[in-house]
Amino acid sequence: GQDTLYAARWDGQRWQAMGGPVSAAFAAAPTLSTDPAGHAVLAWVEERGGRGQVHLARWTGRHWQTLGVQNRDPRRDARSPSVTTDDAGRTTLARREDVSGIYQIQLRQIELRQF
């Protein structure tokens, strides 16, 4: 089968779908973060030709806006994403990425303009 990535938000009584599918490709290891205003950012891994590519999307309030592949080099394998958002709304994405045969932790702070 094919895994499809969806996201939902708990409103205190039930789960509310956040749009349609975030990714229709095989998506693994999803990680979600929200800022104090409730803006959500989602990262996950899609495998292409045996290489993991970390993808990122943000919730606009109506739909998921994809922000593309986040690997430093999309030709290298990347796995294990973790995303966090601080109180000021700054988003940091961590992942492990193959650099010359050795997996290294890569960090990237992402400036997402308010929407």
Secondary structure as UniProt FT lines:
FT   STRAND          8..10
FT   STRAND          15..17
FT   STRAND          27..34
FT   TURN            36..37
FT   STRAND          40..48
FT   TURN            49..50
FT   STRAND          51..59
FT   STRAND          64..69
FT   TURN            74..75
FT   STRAND          78..85
FT   TURN            87..88
FT   STRAND          91..99
FT   TURN            100..101
FT   STRAND          102..110
//
